[in-house]
Amino acid sequence: MEQESASGRIPASPRVGEDGGVNAEKSDDDGSLPRRAISRSARLAALPIGYAGRTAFGLGRRLGGAPAEAVLADIQQRTAEQVFRTLGELKGGAMKVGQAMSILESALPEDMVAPYRATLTQLQDSAPPMPTRTVRQILAEDLGADWQQRLVELDPVPAAAASIGQVHRGRWVDGREVAVKVQYPGAGEALLSDLRQVSRLARTIGTMLPGIDVKPLVEELQDRAKDELDYDLEAEAQAAFATAFRDAPGQLSRIVVPDVVDHGSRVLVSEWLESPMSLAGIIADATTAERDHYGELFVRSLFAGPQRTGMLHADPHPGNYRVVPDADGSPGGLGVLDFGAVARLPEGGLPPAMGRLIRVAMHDDPASLLAGLRDEGFVRPRVEVDAGLLRDYLAPFVEPASVERFRFSREWMRAQFQRINDPREPGYALSIKLNLPPSYMLIHRTWLGAIGVMSQLGAEAPFRAILEESLPGFAE
């Protein structure tokens, strides 16, 4: 077998052999997600059983004299490890749920989230791989029998693996380094089956991991599942974003979206983006200056995208954002990947009413704010709410825009979360009276996710200026 010892890449030709490469030689596993729903459902259904067993054992330890706090911390740690290990190993919809939950960890109380923070954030940037043999088979089926004539080198070891697909590094016939994204066999069936099962277990999982509301996350993932499985659709969106940011002015010129080279329904070939780490690495270990720099680019990319393409990148977990240092090693650009979850906005951008309502809330005009929310369908007719509480409820969206520069933090995020999730707080009673119109659902979830990421980063950004530049209705 001809192989490059430095890069590990091999010629993308039949000479690789039927075993599919060095990582598939003695395996009967084709790398597919388990196709039988009963198999995946059984693993998910085992989660509450394991939790019940640990709780019972913990009670026995307490009766034996073990400190209650130590027992509880141990139960939380073991529960988190089982939940997120299972979600990650199953890939598919199970891992999608885990990734969505990981974005919101900054909102949870420190004593609650600390035992499983590392397990949560691990899902932001990793997943188990499938064999090269399976990758080659999918490439032939999707790109044609002559795919080796275009993709002349392919690294058998995946560079990244996520919920419904994995990425290999390769070289295109014109010499370009490329990223080859290949969807796992059975991904569609597994994705939908997992989401149905997690939806049934949502209340139980919520009890196991208090503070995370699983059900609305699952419902949103179910709504966009079909689009995420279609790599032709993803290629179209990625190409539009790449074009929109290629010659962008100012700070937007630092937003990097790889060009699409080729694609099929289960394969997407893009230009390779050289990057040492994702935003998850910055969250784990970086200077304040680095956090501020990449946090600002992250926010700019989210708001400028709809303005320049008419689409919203709706999957803001840190693994989708890559650090692209300058040649001298200083903080540079921010690469944006994974355009499977994209909201195609009917108005060709974010709704102007969003900007107007945030601006009204900043001016502390409760009556006008209530009237605007009624017009947009956030408050149904004949539903009475305290107009004075509305601004407090909208604080996560309003406060960052109320000052020239705003520093996000886990402490601030927890305070916002407490205000609307604690039944003892006035904001809780208000939250159950409000309505989220379908057209705002994905926008709302993406914005909250972005705030969660900024809070994990602890980043400071000129949030108000960014909204004035990119959010319709805000600057008026």
N, C-alpha and C positions, 0 to 999 in steps of 0.2 A: 504494500500500500504506500503510495507516494504521499508524503506529509511534510509540512513545514514545521520544524521543531520550535521556531520562535513564536509563531502565532497559533499553531494547532490547527490551521486550516488545511483542507484537502481539496483537490480538484473535484468540482461538482460533476462527476462523470460516473458511468456504470462501474468503473474500476473499484469503487468503494466496496462493492460486494453486496450480497443479499443480506448480510448480517446488519447492514445499515450503519456501521461505524463503530468506533471504539467503545462507545457507551451503551451499545445495544447487543453486544456479542452473545451473551448467555442468558438473555432475558426473553421470556415468553410474553412479556407485557408490551402491547403495541402503543402504550402511552395514552390511550383514549380515556376519557372520563367514564366511570362506570355507567353502563347504558341502562341497567335495570334499575328502575326507580326504587324498587323495594330495598336494594342494597344500600343506596345512598340514604334513603329515608331511615333505614335502621340505624345508621351511624348518627344521624341527626337526632333521632328519637332517643338514643342512648344518653344524650347530654343531660336531660333532667334526671335520669336514673342515677347517673354518676354523682350529680349534685346532691340528690336525696341521700345517697350512701355516705358522702363526705359529711353532710350535716348530721346524720345519725351518729357517725363515728365521733364527730366533734362534740356532740352532747355527752357521749360516754367519757371523753377526755375531760370535759368540764366537771362532770360528776366525780371524776377521779382526782380533781384538784388542780387541773391545768388552768392558767389564767384565761378568762373569757376573751380578752382582746387578742391574745396570741392565737387562740383557736380560730377566731373569726378571720384573722389575717391569713392564716394558713388555708382555710377553706376558700377564701377569695382568690388566693394565688393559684391553688390547684384547679379551681373552677375555670379561671381565666385561661390557664394553660391548656386545659382540655378543650374549651370552647373554640379558642382561636387556632389551636393546632388542627382541630377537626375541620374548621372552616377553610384553613389554608390548604390542607391535604386534599380535600374534596374538589378544590378549584371551583369552576363553574359559578352558579348563583350563590353557593355557600360562601366562597371567598369574596364575591362582590359585596355581600352583606357585611362581612368582616372589615373590608376596606372602608365602606361607608361609615361604619361605627368608629373606625380609628380616627377619622377626621374630627369627631366630636369629643374626643377624650379630654380636650382642654376645658370643656364646660363642666366636667364632673368634679366633685369635691376631692381634694388631694388625698385624704385618707381613704377614699373609695377607689380612686383610679391608680394610686401608686403601686398596689400589688400586681397589676397587670398592664402597666403602661408599656413595658418593653415588649410584651407579647402582642399588644395592639399595634404598636408602630412597626413591628416586624412585618406585618401584612401589607404595609404601604409600599414594599419594594422587593417582594420575593414570592416564590411559589415553586413546588417540585417540577422537574422537567419531564419531557417525553423523549423516547429514543429517536436517533437520527433516521433510522429506517422508516419510521412513520412520517417524519418530516418530508423525506424524499418522495414517498408515495403521494402525499398531498400536493407537493409541488408539481408532480407529473400530471395529476388529475386536474389541477386548477390552471396551471400555466401552459400545459401542453407537453407532449412527449419530448419536444426539443428544448426544454427549459435549460438544460446544461449548456447549450450554445450561448445563452445570454447570461446566466448566472454561472460564471466559470470557476468560482471558488466558494466553498461553504464550510464554515466552522462547525464541526459536529457537536460541540458543546454550546448550549444556549447561553447567550449573553444576558438574557433576562427572561423571566417566566412569570406570568400573571394569571388572572382568573380564567380567561377563556382562550388564551393563546400564549405562545412563547416566541422569542426573537433570537435569530442567529445572525452572526456577522458573516458577510460574504463580499465578493468582488464581482461587479458587473462587467460585461464584455468591453465596455468603453474605458475601463480602468477605475471607475468610481467604487469607493467602499460603500456597501449598502447594508441596511438592516432588513432582514427577511422575517416578517411576522407571519406565523402559521397558527391557524386555529386548531385546538385540540379536537380529535375525532369525538363525536358525540356531544360536543359542547352545547348545542342548542337544546337537545333533550335534557341534558343534565342541568342546564341553567334554569329552564322552566320548572323542572321537577323540584329542584332545590328551593326555588322561591316559593313554590306552593307549600312545601313542607315547613320551611322556616316561618312562613306566614301562620301556619297552624300552631307553631310552637312559640310565636312571638311573645305572648303573655308570659309563658314559662321562662323563656330566655331573659325577658325583662326583669323577672324576679331574681334570677341568678346573677345578673349584672345590673343592679339598680341604678337608675339615672339615665339609661339609654332606652329610648322609645323605638323599638325595633319595627313595629307594624308600618308606620308611614314610610320608613326607609325601604321596606320590602315592596310596598305598593308602587313606589316610584320606579324601582328597578324592574318590576313587572311591566310597567307601562312602556319602558324604553328597551326591553329585551330584544325585540325583533330587529331594531336598528343596529344594536351593538353586534349582532351576529353577522351582519351584512358588510363585508370588507369592501365591496364595490362602493357602497354608500359612504363608508369611512374614508376611502381614498378620495372621493369627491370633496368631502369636507376638508380633509387635510390639504388638498391642492389649493382650495380657496384661501385657507389661512396662510399657506406658504406664500402665495401671490400677494396677499394683503399686507404682509409684514416685510416682504423682501426689500422694499425701498421706503419703509416707513421713516418718518422724521424723528429727530430728538431721541429720547429714551426708548421709544418704540423700536428704534433700529437695533436695539439689543435683544429683542424678542426673536428667537430663531425657531422656525418651523421647517423641518426637512422636506425637500421636494419628493413627490411620488415618482417612482421609476417605473413600476409595473404593478398590476394587481389582478386578483380574481375574487370570487365570492368568499374564499377562505384563506387567501394569501395576499399580503400587502408588502411590497418592496419599496423601501424609502432610502434616500441618501443617509449614510451613517452619520450620526451626531457624536462627535468625540466629547466625552464628558466623564469626569472622575466620580461623580456622585449625583444623586437626586436631592431634592429639597429635604427628604428624610434625613440625609447626612448632615445638612445644615442645621436642622432641628436638634440633632443629637449632639453636635459639637462644632461650634463656629463662634467667631468673634461677634460683638455687637454690630460692628460696621458691616460685616458680611450678611448678618441677619437682616439689617435694614436695607441693604442694597438689593438682595434677592427678593425680599418681601415686597419692596416697591415694584420691582419688575413683575412679580406675580400678580399683584393687583392691577397694574396697568394692562397686562395681557388679558385678564378677564373682562375688563370693561371696554378696552379698545377693540376686542374681537367682534362683538356684536355691531359696533359702529362701522367697522371696516368690511365685515362679511355678511351681516344679517343673521349670524349664527352665534350661539353661546356655547363655549366649551364647558360642558356640564358635569365634568368629573374631576374636581379640583383636589384629588388626593395627592400627596407629595411625590409619590412615585412617578407621576406623569410629568414632572417638571425637573429638568436637568440643568446642572451647573455647567456653564461653558466659559472657563477662565480665559482671560486675555493671554496673549503670547508671553507676557512677562510674569504670568502667574497671579496677577491681581484680579479682583472680582470683575467679571465680564458680563457675558450675556446669559439669558435664561432660555433653554430649549423647552419647547412645549410638544408633548407627544400624546398619542392615544386619542383619536377623534371619533371613537365609536359612540360615545355619549355626547351628542351635540343637539342642542335645541334650535330648530329652525324657526326663527321668530317671525310671526305673521306680519308685523309692522316693519320688517326689515331692520330691526334693531330692538333695543330694550324699550318698553312702553314709556312714552314721555310722562305719563301720569306718575310713574315711580319717582322721577326726579322732582316733579312738582310737589308731591306729597312729602318727600323728605325735606324740601325747602320750607314748606309750610310748617312742618313740625319743628324745624330749627327756629322759626320765628315765634314759636310758642303761641299759636293761634288755635286753641282747641276746637272752636266751633267750625272754622274752615277745614281743619283736619278731618273732623268727623264727617262733614259734608262731602269732602273729596273721597274718603274711604267708602262712603255709601254709594257714590257715583260709580266707583270701580268694582263694587260688589263685595268688598271686605266686610261690610256691615249690612246685613240683610234688612229689608223693609220691616218696620214695626219692631225691630230688636232695639231695645234701649240699652245704651252703654254710657258710662261716665266719660265724657269727653276729656276731662282733666287727666284721666289715667292713660289715655292713648299715647301721649308722648313718652311716658315712662315705659310703656310696653314696647315702643319702637326704638328704644334707646340703642340697641345693638347696631341699628342702621343710621341713627341720627348723631349720636355722640362722636363717632370718628370724623364726621363731616363738620362738626361745630367748631373745630379749632384748626389752626394752620397745619399743624403736624400732630398726629395721634399715635401714641405707642400702645399697641395691643399687648395683652398679657393674659396668662391663665387666670390670674386673680380677677381681672376685669371680666373675663368671659364667664367665670363662675358666678359672679354677682348678677350678670344678665340672666343666666340660666336659672338661678335661684328665684329671681323676680317673677318668672312666668311658670315655674314648675312646682313651687312650694304652695300647697293649698292654703297656707296661712297668710300668703301675700296677696294684696289686692289684684295684682296682675294676673294671678291664676284664674280668678273668677272672670276677668275680662277676656282671657284667652279662649275660654270655652264658648264665648258668645260670638267671636269673630269667625269669619268664613274666608277660606283661601280659594279664590277663583281658579279653575283649572289652568287658565292661561298663565298664571303666576306661579304655579306649583313648582316647576323645575327651576325657575329663576330664583324663587325664595330659597329652595334647598341648596342651590349652588352658592348663593350669597352667604348663607349661614355656614356652609362648608368652608368657603374662603375665609370668613372671619375666624373659624376654628383653626385653620392652618396658620393664619397670621398670629393668632394667640399662642400657638405652639412655638412659632418662631420667636415671639416676643419682639416683633419688628415694629419700627416706627416708619410712618409713610405720610406724604402730603395727600391724605385721603380726599380732602375737600377739593384740592386743585385737580386731582384725577377725575373726580365726579364732574367738575365743571367742564373738563375737556371732553369727556366721553359719555356721560349719562344725559340723554335727552331730557329737557325740561328742568334740569337742576339749575343751570346757570341763569335762567330767565327770571 
